[in-house]
């Protein structure tokens, strides 16, 4: 079990370092009902990844993935594919020209449509945006990589379930940690979070490209290492 958790460290870090999720959380913490909004949003993400993990674990156990003769090869190919996709995405983000600025827009005026919906959200809006964000971002590939390592591990069902649970919990750290900081630091801490949010919005393209390139290199190197050893 300890060996599996060590193998999952890159996935845990990747799931816990999602700029879009952090921005969403910080926007919700600045909304009219911050705790309710973050709870609904983060709870939806938790349910989505929990369902994906449970389904993958059930399918993997049913197919006997944990009995594969060469699990390192399976994990290596999964990691390599994820890494290459991230490197391509990062390269595209680097070379793509930013959209032309329109007048003196502030950071919040340049938010994508899903983020603008979080200004005055209803619970239904929160659940819908959270579901879309959970499914249409690079975390899905990271989560699949992690679940692939779990279901191919020669471990009892209970220990595999713990591995999936760790990945699911890592997917909501972007919502838990800022909210705890918001709750315990008072006004000075909330001003710091506001500054962090504005900085993330100003540099979202560069940060997104950097995250994709760093984790792309990490997964590619790990995948190649597993395939070649």
C-alpha positions, 0 to 999 in steps of 0.5 A: 500500500505504501508503495502505491501511495508513493507512485501516486505522488505525481497524480496527487500533486497534479490534482491539487495544483489546478489553477482553474479550480483555485480561481473558482474557489477564490471567486466563490469565497468573494461571493455573497454566501461563500461557505455555501457556494464553495461547499456545493461547488467542491462537493459536486467535484467530489461526487463527480470524481468519486463516481468516476473512481468507483466506476473505474475500480469496478471495471478494473476489478471485473476485468482482472486488471490487478492480475496483469502480468506486467503492470509497470508496462500498463502504467508506463503507457498511461503515464506516457500518453498523459505526459505527451498530451500535457506537453502538447497542450503546454506548447500550444499554450505557449505559442498561442497568441493572447486575445486582443485586449478590449479597452481597459478591462480588469482581470474579472472582465476577462474571465471565461464564461464559466467563471463569470457564472460564479458572480451570483450563483444559484446552487444549480448553477454551481453544480452545473459549472462544477460538473463541467469544470471537473470533466473538461480539464486536464485533471481528468487525464491525471485522475485516469493515470492515478486510477490506472496505477491503482487498478493494476496494483496487486492489492486487495479491493480495500487497499485499492479503494483507499488509493482511489479515495486518496485521489478523489480527496486530492481533487478537492484540495483546491477548494478545502485549503483556500477555504480553511485559510479564509476561515481562520485568517480573518480580514488580512488573510482574505485580502491576501486571497483577493490579491492571489486571485487577481494575480492568477487571473492576470497570469492565467495563460502563463500559469496554465502553460507552466503547469502543463509543461511541468507535469507533462515532463514529469509524467513523460519521464516516469512513463518512459522509465517504467517502460524501459526498466 
